């Protein structure tokens, strides 16, 4: 049974989501604040975390919790579920390592679809077996499907599970423009276009931190994104 942690300071909202996800067959643990959640996470990590941005007296407590949780695990799926649905907060949440950022106005069935999609990707990652084809190379890029690791110029890149599959989807068909919908399909996720854009920006930033000259992800206006390989890399 998959374990979901809900970090929400409003008792009624927390209980409503707990009841909903329990009916869907998940084991749910609720926490009202960041410190309480972190005490539990240091003992045992959940399979997925759903976090509100504002937690009690901590206006950005959810953002801090996301950072702390990412230090414990680079791959655990994280969803922000919050009433703060402006672009600034959404981009901030995704840059901190969340896999999705949702408004509390989202329909309950839609929410469960997003959760299910994240779990499918996690299960797919865990089911990958070690074979010769588990290593994908594109110039300076190396993707190890078995270890869920990505390297650039032999330097390991720290990525979330969402970032891993987006990079894989692009690099697997290098030179081919992939629409946002195709990236969602290939990465087995359900998000809006703005979320894909935010993930791409965060992915670029991580590569640039390793290599300031990184320019392999090309945005094609009105179409999507393409992974390009420079002639130097192909040589």
C-alpha positions as CSV (number, residue, x, y, z in Angstrom):
1,X,0.0,0.0,0.0
2,X,1.4,3.4,-1.0
3,X,2.0,5.9,1.8
4,X,1.0,9.5,1.2
5,X,2.0,12.3,3.6
6,X,-0.3,15.4,3.7
7,X,1.2,18.5,5.3
8,X,-1.7,20.9,5.8
9,X,-2.3,23.2,8.8
10,X,-6.1,23.3,8.4
11,X,-7.5,20.3,10.3
12,X,-10.7,20.0,8.3
13,X,-9.0,20.2,4.9
14,X,-6.4,17.7,6.0
15,X,-9.0,15.3,7.2
16,X,-11.0,15.7,4.0
17,X,-8.0,14.8,1.8
18,X,-7.1,12.0,4.1
19,X,-10.6,10.4,3.8
20,X,-10.5,10.8,0.0
21,X,-7.1,9.2,-0.5
22,X,-7.9,6.4,2.0
23,X,-11.0,5.5,-0.1
24,X,-8.6,5.2,-3.1
25,X,-6.6,2.6,-1.2
26,X,-3.7,4.8,0.0
27,X,-2.3,4.8,3.5
28,X,-2.4,8.5,4.5
29,X,-0.5,10.3,7.3
30,X,-1.4,13.9,8.1
31,X,0.8,16.6,9.7
32,X,-0.1,20.1,10.6
33,X,3.3,21.6,10.5
34,X,6.8,21.4,9.0
35,X,8.6,20.4,12.2
36,X,6.2,17.6,12.9
37,X,6.5,16.3,9.4
38,X,10.3,16.4,9.4
39,X,10.5,14.5,12.6
40,X,8.5,11.7,10.9
41,X,10.4,11.9,7.6
42,X,13.8,11.4,9.3
43,X,12.5,8.1,10.6
44,X,10.7,7.0,7.5
45,X,10.0,8.7,4.2
46,X,6.5,8.5,2.6
47,X,6.1,7.4,-1.0
48,X,4.6,10.8,-1.9
49,X,4.3,14.1,-0.1
50,X,1.5,16.7,-0.6
51,X,2.4,20.0,0.9
52,X,0.6,23.3,1.5
53,X,2.8,26.4,1.1
54,X,1.7,28.3,4.2
55,X,1.9,26.2,7.4
56,X,0.7,27.9,10.6
57,X,2.9,30.8,11.5
58,X,5.4,29.9,8.7
59,X,4.2,31.8,5.7
60,X,6.6,29.9,3.4
61,X,6.9,26.8,5.6
62,X,6.0,24.5,2.8
63,X,8.8,25.8,0.6
64,X,11.3,25.2,3.4
65,X,9.9,21.7,4.0
66,X,10.3,20.9,0.3
67,X,13.9,21.9,0.4
68,X,14.5,19.8,3.5
69,X,12.7,16.8,2.0
70,X,14.7,17.1,-1.2
71,X,17.9,16.8,1.0
72,X,16.6,13.5,2.3
73,X,15.5,12.2,-1.2
74,X,16.1,13.6,-4.7
75,X,13.4,11.3,-6.2
76,X,10.4,11.2,-3.8
77,X,7.4,12.7,-5.6
78,X,6.3,16.1,-4.1
79,X,3.1,18.0,-4.9
80,X,2.3,21.4,-3.6
81,X,-1.5,21.8,-3.0
82,X,-2.3,25.3,-2.0
83,X,-4.6,28.3,-2.2
84,X,-1.6,30.4,-3.3
85,X,-1.9,29.8,-7.0
86,X,0.0,32.9,-8.4
87,X,2.8,32.4,-10.9
88,X,5.5,33.5,-8.6
89,X,4.7,30.9,-5.9
90,X,4.1,28.2,-8.6
91,X,7.5,28.8,-10.2
92,X,9.2,29.0,-6.8
93,X,7.7,25.7,-5.7
94,X,8.8,23.9,-8.9
95,X,12.3,25.4,-8.7
96,X,12.7,24.1,-5.2
97,X,12.2,20.6,-6.5
98,X,8.4,19.9,-6.5
99,X,7.0,17.7,-9.2
100,X,3.7,19.5,-9.4
101,X,2.0,22.6,-8.1
102,X,-1.8,22.6,-7.8
103,X,-4.5,24.9,-6.6
104,X,-6.8,23.7,-3.9
105,X,-9.6,24.5,-6.4
106,X,-8.6,21.5,-8.4
107,X,-11.3,18.8,-8.8
108,X,-10.8,15.8,-6.5
109,X,-10.9,13.3,-9.4
110,X,-8.2,15.4,-11.2
111,X,-6.1,15.5,-8.1
112,X,-6.2,11.7,-7.8
113,X,-5.2,11.4,-11.5
114,X,-2.1,13.5,-10.8
115,X,-1.2,11.4,-7.8
116,X,-1.7,8.2,-9.8
117,X,0.5,9.5,-12.6
118,X,3.3,10.3,-10.2
119,X,3.1,6.8,-8.7
120,X,3.2,5.2,-12.2
121,X,6.4,7.0,-13.0
122,X,7.9,5.9,-9.7
123,X,6.9,2.3,-10.4
124,X,8.3,2.5,-13.9
125,X,11.6,3.8,-12.6
126,X,11.8,1.0,-10.1
127,X,11.0,-1.7,-12.6
128,X,13.8,-0.8,-15.0
129,X,16.2,-3.7,-15.2
130,X,19.9,-3.5,-15.9
131,X,20.5,-4.1,-19.6
132,X,22.9,-2.7,-22.2
133,X,20.1,-0.5,-23.3
134,X,19.7,1.0,-19.9
135,X,22.5,3.5,-20.7
136,X,21.6,6.3,-23.0
137,X,24.3,8.6,-24.3
138,X,23.8,11.8,-26.3
139,X,27.1,13.7,-26.7
140,X,28.2,14.8,-23.2
141,X,24.9,13.5,-21.7
142,X,24.7,10.1,-20.1
143,X,21.4,8.7,-18.7
144,X,21.5,5.6,-16.6
145,X,17.9,4.2,-16.5
146,X,18.7,1.6,-14.0
147,X,20.3,3.9,-11.4
148,X,18.0,6.8,-12.3
149,X,21.0,9.0,-12.8
150,X,21.9,11.7,-15.3
151,X,25.5,12.9,-15.9
152,X,26.8,15.8,-18.0
153,X,30.5,15.7,-18.9
154,X,30.9,12.9,-16.3
155,X,29.4,15.1,-13.6
156,X,26.3,13.8,-11.8
157,X,23.2,16.0,-12.1
158,X,20.8,16.0,-9.1
159,X,17.3,15.7,-10.6
160,X,13.8,14.8,-9.4
161,X,11.9,12.0,-10.9
162,X,9.9,14.4,-13.1
163,X,13.1,16.1,-14.4
164,X,14.6,12.7,-15.1
165,X,11.8,11.6,-17.4
166,X,11.6,15.0,-19.2
167,X,15.3,14.9,-20.0
168,X,15.0,11.3,-21.0
169,X,12.0,12.1,-23.3
170,X,13.9,14.9,-25.0
171,X,17.3,13.2,-25.3
172,X,15.8,9.9,-26.4
173,X,14.7,11.6,-29.6
174,X,17.4,14.2,-29.9
175,X,16.9,16.6,-32.9
176,X,13.2,16.0,-32.8
177,X,10.8,18.7,-31.6
178,X,8.7,17.3,-28.7
179,X,5.5,19.2,-27.9
180,X,4.5,19.8,-24.3
181,X,1.8,17.1,-24.7
182,X,4.3,14.6,-26.0
183,X,6.6,15.3,-23.1
184,X,3.7,14.7,-20.7
185,X,2.9,11.4,-22.5
186,X,6.5,10.3,-22.6
187,X,7.2,11.3,-19.0
188,X,3.9,9.7,-17.9
189,X,2.5,12.8,-16.2
190,X,-0.5,15.1,-16.3
191,X,0.4,18.8,-15.8
192,X,-0.4,22.0,-17.5
193,X,1.8,23.7,-20.1
194,X,3.1,26.3,-17.6
195,X,4.3,23.5,-15.3
196,X,6.2,21.9,-18.2
197,X,7.8,25.3,-19.0
198,X,8.8,25.7,-15.4
199,X,10.4,22.3,-15.3
200,X,12.4,23.0,-18.5
201,X,13.7,26.3,-17.0
202,X,14.8,24.4,-13.8
203,X,16.4,21.7,-15.8
204,X,18.4,24.2,-17.9
205,X,19.5,26.0,-14.7
206,X,20.9,22.7,-13.3
207,X,22.9,21.9,-16.4
208,X,24.2,25.5,-16.5
209,X,25.4,25.2,-12.9
210,X,27.7,22.4,-14.2
211,X,28.5,23.8,-17.6
212,X,27.9,27.6,-18.2
213,X,28.0,26.9,-21.9
214,X,25.1,24.4,-21.9
215,X,22.7,25.1,-24.7
216,X,21.3,21.8,-25.8
217,X,17.6,22.4,-25.0
218,X,16.0,24.5,-27.7
219,X,12.6,26.1,-27.4
220,X,10.6,26.1,-30.7
221,X,8.0,28.8,-30.5
222,X,4.5,27.4,-30.6
223,X,5.7,23.8,-30.9
224,X,7.7,22.6,-28.0
225,X,11.3,21.7,-27.2
226,X,14.2,19.9,-28.9
227,X,17.4,18.3,-27.5
228,X,20.3,19.4,-29.8
229,X,23.8,17.9,-29.8
230,X,26.6,20.3,-30.7
231,X,29.1,19.2,-33.3
232,X,31.9,19.1,-30.7
233,X,29.9,16.6,-28.7
234,X,29.2,14.4,-31.7
235,X,32.8,14.3,-32.6
